[in-house]
Amino acid sequence: MYRDTWFEIDLDAIRANVRTIRRISGKKFIAVLKANAYGCGDIRVCRAVVDAGAEMVAVSSLEEALVLRGEGYDGELLILGATKAEDCNKLKDNNITATAYSADWVDAFCAQDCAGLKVHLKVDTGMNRIGFRTVDELRAAKEKLLAAGVSLEGIFTHFACADSSREMTDRQYLKFAEAVQALDYPFRWIHCDNSDASVSFRDPLSNACRVGISLYGISAFRDDLKPALSMYTRIFHVKKVQAGETIGYGATYTATDEEMIATIPIGYADGFVRANQGRKVFAEGALCEVVGRVCMDQTMIRLPVYRPEGTLVEIFGPHIPLEKMAADLQTIPYEIICLISSRVTRIYIENSRKIAEDNPRLSSI
């Protein structure tokens, strides 16, 4: 690592969270590793969740699925999003399960040689994103796919408000249960519980939970999951400025007294967005305000007392929970970690020590 800005992923904490959620849910475990495992590194997180007992991994696209196959994962692999009929053979050749979400999708795939393709049906119970909306649509899809020789392995839906509205979740579940029962088919995988539902919702129908953000210790309902993620940088320049001097682009901050200003090598090109201006980071026992506009590659912070170059600065972690940062930015933890760019080195922790350091941009150097 040449630049002192990095993203830490605690693989032991991820394993512990998988085991905790499996125990609570009592169901098979599908680990959702979309978007490079939410920016955390798909293959390393994949190995950790499988080691902890996950029976399936889910991603968003064929590209993401093929990356995992290329990195050595050969287990159950589900694509939750769109796939193209022209890629049917690629799906079959790589033992990748596709999601059927519309009559048009079914017709397009059935026009190919889709015999042997593994498929899960997606039911739209109120999210209004993708999925079949009626039992009649589902029945027609089921019959066409089976007639074409498809291996119809699963059926699922997605809760829209599992973290905030039990009434909405109950309503969606009842629609899902009606659909599953109407199809009267021996699905191997029946799943509706996302992260928060996996630890808060009980039903007699589904046999698998589908967990994403809670892999990393984030939950609206549990405080016994282990935080797995943190992000750090280091001060590389310190200066005194006088009252009346301004800081950064647009001169949006003016010192009111003699102030100690430090510069850290992180900016919006790393995913540390400009909305962080005015928030706090943590530097050796002190919360330090981000002053002036966040730049592409650098950010200025006001030190309450002098801190030397090389001082560790926590962006989020033990002192600033990721959930707190998300609340300050009026967003969600998913967005913050998914925005951490590829130029930020990922450091993996096991047994409280660094076991690996990944930066794909340096792989050819």
BELGIUR-V111654 format. One line per field, one symbol per residue. ss: DSSP state (H for helix, E for strand, - for the rest). phi: phi as a letter, one per 30 degrees, with the letter a starting at -180 (. if undefined). burial: b if it has 9 or more other C-alpha atoms within 8 Angstrom, else e. Layout:
BEGIN
ss=???
phi=???
burial=???
END
This chain:
BEGIN
ss=----EEEEEEHHHHHHHHHHHHHHH--EEEEE-HHHHH---HHHHHHHHHH----EEEE--HHHHHHHHH-----EEEE-----HHHHHHHHH---EEEE--HHHHHHHH-------EEEEEE--------E--HHHHHHHHHHHHH---EEEEEE---------HHHHHHHHHHHHHHHHHH-----EEEEE-HHHHHH-------EEEE-HHHH------------EEEEEEEEEEEEE----EE-HHH-EE----EEEEEE---HHH---HHH---EEEE--EEEEEE-------EEEEE--------EEEEE-----HHHHHHH----HHHHHH------EEEEEE--EEEEEE-HHH---
phi=.ccdbaccbcddddeddedddddddibdcccdcdhhhhicjddddeddddedjdcacbbcadeddddddddjdbddbccdcdbcedcedddddchcdcccbadddddddddcdcejddbcdccdckdhcbkdcbddddeddeddddddidddcababbddbdcbbddddedddddddedddddhbdddbbbbddedddcbccbdcdcbcbccddecjcadbbccdcecbabbbbdbabbcbcejdcbieihdbbdcadbccccbdbaddcjdddddejdcccbhibdbddciddcdbbbcbcddbebdejddbcdbldcbeeddddddchbbeedddddddddddccccbhibdcabbbddcdcc
burial=eeebbbbbbbbbbbbbbbbbbbeebeebbbbbbbbbbbbbbbbebbbbbbebbbbbbbbbbbebbbebbeeebeebbbbbeebebeebbebbeebbbbbbbbbebbebbbebbbeebbbbbbbbbebeebbbbebebbbebbebbbebbbbbbbbbbbbebbeeeeebbeebbebbbebbeebeeebebbbbbbbbbbbeeeeeebbbbbbbbbbbbbbeeeeebbebbbbbbbbbebeebbbeebbbeebbbbbeebbbbbbbbbbbbbbbbbebbeeebbbeeeebbbbbbbbbbbbbbbbeeeeebebbbbbbbeebbbbebbbeeebbbeebbbbbbbebbbbbbbeeebeebebeeeeee
END
